[in-house]
Amino acid sequence: MEIYVGRLREDVRLREEKHPLLFLRLAGENFFDTEKYAGEGNIGHMIEQVKDYGEGIGKEESGVSGGR
């Protein structure tokens, strides 16, 4: 499983997908809520890891703007 975290530098036009992407704000969201999110709390755990340890790949390596 992979998790991608970052911030878009500008608006991006999304194309329709069979399983659409959903962009959520990290603040105020309970990703441990098993009534709303699958994975028995795994999504919440991944989000906490990103908050605690950062993105793991430098901006220069990933080509993506992001971070805290």
N, C-alpha and C positions, 0 to 999 in steps of 0.2 A: 504494500500500500504506500502511496506517496501523498504527501500534502504539500500544497503550494501556497505560500503566503507572500503577499506583497501589496503594493499600491499601484493602481493604474495612473500613469502620468497624464492621460487625457481620456475623454470619452471614447468608447470603442463600440462599434456596431456589432451586435451579436447576431449570429444566424440561428435559425430554429433547429433544435436538436431533438432526437427521439427522447432523450433523457436530459432535459434542459439544465443548464447551470443556474445556480442560485447564489447570488452574492449577498452575504450577510455581514453586518457590522459585528466585530468581536465584542464591543462594549455592550453590556446589558443583556447578552444572550446566554442562556444556560445550556451549554452543549452536553451536559450530563443528563438532561431531561429525556428519559427513555420513552416517554409518551410522544415526543416530537422528533427525536433523532434515533436512528438505528445504531447498533453497535455496542449496546450495553455500557455506555460511557466512554467508549474508545475515542470518539470524536473529541469529547471534552478533554481527555487525557492528551491527545495530540496537540490541541490548542494550548494547553498549559505548558507543554514541552517547548513550543515555539515562544511563548511568553517568557519562560525561564531561561532558555538557552539561545534564543535568536534563530535566525534563518538557517544557519549551518553552512551556507555557501556565500562567499563574498559577492557583492554587487558586480564586481568586475568579471567573475567567473560565470554568473548566471545570466547576465545581460538583462536582469529585471530590476526595476526600482522597487525598493521595499524596506522593511525593517521598522524599528520603533524609534 
